[in-house]
Amino acid sequence: MNKNCKVLIPMMMDIHFDLIAGVLKNEGYDVEVLKTDHRGIVEEGLKSVHNDMCYPALLVIGQFIDALKSGKYDTNNVALLLTQTGGGCRASNYIHLLRKALEKNNFHNVKVWSLNFEGLDKKNEFSLSFSGYFNLFYSILYGDLLMSIYHQSVAHEKNPGDSKGILTYWKDKLISEVGKKTFKKLKENYKKIIEKFLTIPRNFEKKKIRVGIVGEIYMKYSPLGNNHLTEYLEKEGAEAVNTGLLDFLLFNLYDTIFDRKIYGRKGIKYYFVKYIVRYIEKKQKEMIDVIKQYKAFIPPSPFTKVIEMTKGYLGHGVKMGEGWLLTAEMLEFIEMGIKNIVCAQPFGCLPNHIIAKGMIRKIKDNHPEANIVAVDYDPGASSVNQENRIRLMLENARMMANEY
């Protein structure tokens, strides 16, 4: 393992990935999260990835190739880090597509590392210490809390920029405390974060339309992938609501539990995963309970409740793409009173079309008040058409709310 080389990570979630980078730096890695955002990334992806592959693969690989061609990095001393879930999604094969793209662009010396928990890449040089995995988990918890509280705060702030300032302060503070005892004081830090956001003057005179965002994980979180969807909704006067990254982590872990129930698979892995799931759910509940102490902010639903949402819709054996989780998230939003939903999906992802567009009719049959729009993203999609579809959804939401 060579910790002296520069490690590049593609951007997906601004808050979470900065915290994760802080954890990796504490582990001794020289890490940089790529925050480039321009059309050239798409062009590089189109040149380096087969056009039948899904849009996130094109963007992630395009961002890496664009960075390497920028001349900012010594290609003899750089590594590219990708995550792999080990599921049936093509995302688990991005790493092989990336290696092929590097060969095509004559970057033969660039290393490719995998962050996974399945032992997928036998040549993998990347590893974390035992405490590093705990810090990685804590960074996801902090990221979920900051993301939720920040978006609830920014939608109602009287002075633009107040929420961003507190977000930046706490993000930097947590990064500086990685590896220290203070970083592990989760509940204490949760309270401090929320109380700091409560100092922001907020205006509730005009009721904001709340819009839930669901979809393929990269598309719903990545500003590069969804054309800055969250910022667009906020600019249009809505409050953007997103589910946490922890839900996706639990969704993948539950695959092992459901495989045992459905297929009768045996092995020690089931018991290990079950223990990990219970620990994560306990920590998620702690965060939710702290948020509940402050009436000003709405907590997310516990994952144990999200799992039950799909009853009468589809089974837990449906796990390709975002599987049953995507449908559950739409139903979760509706139960929370968030009837307006944007489903962001890559055009070439068939599983997501099935469990998103394919389930919208069923959801609307049971919830006629639901106002759901599916928005496709691909290299040739017009941002104007995407925004028009979202704007039409917002107009419908305003009419339903009797604002006109």
Secondary structure in CASP SS format (residue, H / E / C, confidence):
PFRMAT SS
TARGET T0000
AUTHOR 0000-0000-0000
METHOD secondary structure of the structure
MODEL  1
M C 1.00
N C 1.00
K C 1.00
N C 1.00
C C 1.00
K E 1.00
V E 1.00
L E 1.00
I E 1.00
P E 1.00
M C 1.00
M C 1.00
M C 1.00
D H 1.00
I H 1.00
H H 1.00
F H 1.00
D H 1.00
L H 1.00
I H 1.00
A H 1.00
G H 1.00
V H 1.00
L H 1.00
K H 1.00
N H 1.00
E C 1.00
G C 1.00
Y C 1.00
D E 1.00
V E 1.00
E E 1.00
V E 1.00
L E 1.00
K C 1.00
T C 1.00
D C 1.00
H C 1.00
R H 1.00
G H 1.00
I H 1.00
V H 1.00
E H 1.00
E H 1.00
G H 1.00
L H 1.00
K H 1.00
S H 1.00
V C 1.00
H C 1.00
N C 1.00
D C 1.00
M C 1.00
C C 1.00
Y H 1.00
P H 1.00
A H 1.00
L H 1.00
L H 1.00
V H 1.00
I H 1.00
G H 1.00
Q H 1.00
F H 1.00
I H 1.00
D H 1.00
A H 1.00
L H 1.00
K H 1.00
S C 1.00
G C 1.00
K C 1.00
Y C 1.00
D C 1.00
T C 1.00
N C 1.00
N C 1.00
V E 1.00
A E 1.00
L E 1.00
L E 1.00
L E 1.00
T E 1.00
Q C 1.00
T C 1.00
G C 1.00
G C 1.00
G C 1.00
C C 1.00
R H 1.00
A H 1.00
S H 1.00
N H 1.00
Y H 1.00
I H 1.00
H H 1.00
L H 1.00
L H 1.00
R H 1.00
K H 1.00
A H 1.00
L H 1.00
E H 1.00
K H 1.00
N C 1.00
N C 1.00
F C 1.00
H C 1.00
N C 1.00
V C 1.00
K E 1.00
V E 1.00
W E 1.00
S E 1.00
L E 1.00
N C 1.00
F C 1.00
E C 1.00
G C 1.00
L C 1.00
D C 1.00
K C 1.00
K C 1.00
N C 1.00
E C 1.00
F C 1.00
S C 1.00
L C 1.00
S C 1.00
F H 1.00
S H 1.00
G H 1.00
Y H 1.00
F H 1.00
N H 1.00
L H 1.00
F H 1.00
Y H 1.00
S H 1.00
I H 1.00
L H 1.00
Y H 1.00
G H 1.00
D H 1.00
L H 1.00
L H 1.00
M H 1.00
S H 1.00
I H 1.00
Y H 1.00
H H 1.00
Q H 1.00
S H 1.00
V H 1.00
A C 1.00
H C 1.00
E E 1.00
K C 1.00
N C 1.00
P C 1.00
G C 1.00
D H 1.00
S H 1.00
K H 1.00
G H 1.00
I H 1.00
L H 1.00
T H 1.00
Y H 1.00
W H 1.00
K H 1.00
D H 1.00
K H 1.00
L H 1.00
I H 1.00
S H 1.00
E H 1.00
V C 1.00
G C 1.00
K C 1.00
K H 1.00
T H 1.00
F H 1.00
K H 1.00
K C 1.00
L H 1.00
K H 1.00
E H 1.00
N H 1.00
Y H 1.00
K H 1.00
K H 1.00
I H 1.00
I H 1.00
E H 1.00
K H 1.00
F H 1.00
L C 1.00
T C 1.00
I C 1.00
P C 1.00
R E 1.00
N C 1.00
F C 1.00
E C 1.00
K C 1.00
K C 1.00
K C 1.00
I E 1.00
R E 1.00
V E 1.00
G E 1.00
I E 1.00
V E 1.00
G E 1.00
E C 1.00
I H 1.00
Y H 1.00
M H 1.00
K H 1.00
Y H 1.00
S C 1.00
P C 1.00
L C 1.00
G C 1.00
N C 1.00
N C 1.00
H C 1.00
L H 1.00
T H 1.00
E H 1.00
Y H 1.00
L H 1.00
E H 1.00
K H 1.00
E C 1.00
G C 1.00
A E 1.00
E E 1.00
A E 1.00
V E 1.00
N E 1.00
T C 1.00
G C 1.00
L H 1.00
L H 1.00
D H 1.00
F H 1.00
L H 1.00
L H 1.00
F H 1.00
N H 1.00
L H 1.00
Y H 1.00
D H 1.00
T H 1.00
I H 1.00
F H 1.00
D H 1.00
R H 1.00
K H 1.00
I H 1.00
Y H 1.00
G C 1.00
R C 1.00
K C 1.00
G C 1.00
I H 1.00
K H 1.00
Y H 1.00
Y H 1.00
F H 1.00
V H 1.00
K H 1.00
Y H 1.00
I H 1.00
V H 1.00
R H 1.00
Y H 1.00
I H 1.00
E H 1.00
K H 1.00
K H 1.00
Q H 1.00
K H 1.00
E H 1.00
M H 1.00
I H 1.00
D H 1.00
V H 1.00
I H 1.00
K H 1.00
Q C 1.00
Y C 1.00
K C 1.00
A C 1.00
F C 1.00
I C 1.00
P C 1.00
P C 1.00
S C 1.00
P C 1.00
F H 1.00
T H 1.00
K H 1.00
V H 1.00
I H 1.00
E H 1.00
M C 1.00
T C 1.00
K C 1.00
G C 1.00
Y C 1.00
L C 1.00
G C 1.00
H C 1.00
G C 1.00
V C 1.00
K C 1.00
M C 1.00
G C 1.00
E C 1.00
G H 1.00
W H 1.00
L H 1.00
L H 1.00
T H 1.00
A H 1.00
E H 1.00
M H 1.00
L H 1.00
E H 1.00
F H 1.00
I H 1.00
E H 1.00
M C 1.00
G C 1.00
I C 1.00
K C 1.00
N E 1.00
I E 1.00
V E 1.00
C E 1.00
A E 1.00
Q E 1.00
P E 1.00
F C 1.00
G C 1.00
C C 1.00
L H 1.00
P H 1.00
N H 1.00
H H 1.00
I H 1.00
I H 1.00
A H 1.00
K H 1.00
G H 1.00
M H 1.00
I H 1.00
R H 1.00
K H 1.00
I H 1.00
K H 1.00
D H 1.00
N H 1.00
H C 1.00
P C 1.00
E C 1.00
A C 1.00
N E 1.00
I E 1.00
V E 1.00
A E 1.00
V E 1.00
D E 1.00
Y E 1.00
D C 1.00
P C 1.00
G C 1.00
A C 1.00
S C 1.00
S H 1.00
V H 1.00
N H 1.00
Q H 1.00
E H 1.00
N H 1.00
R H 1.00
I H 1.00
R H 1.00
L H 1.00
M H 1.00
L H 1.00
E H 1.00
N H 1.00
A H 1.00
R H 1.00
M H 1.00
M H 1.00
A C 1.00
N C 1.00
E C 1.00
Y C 1.00
END
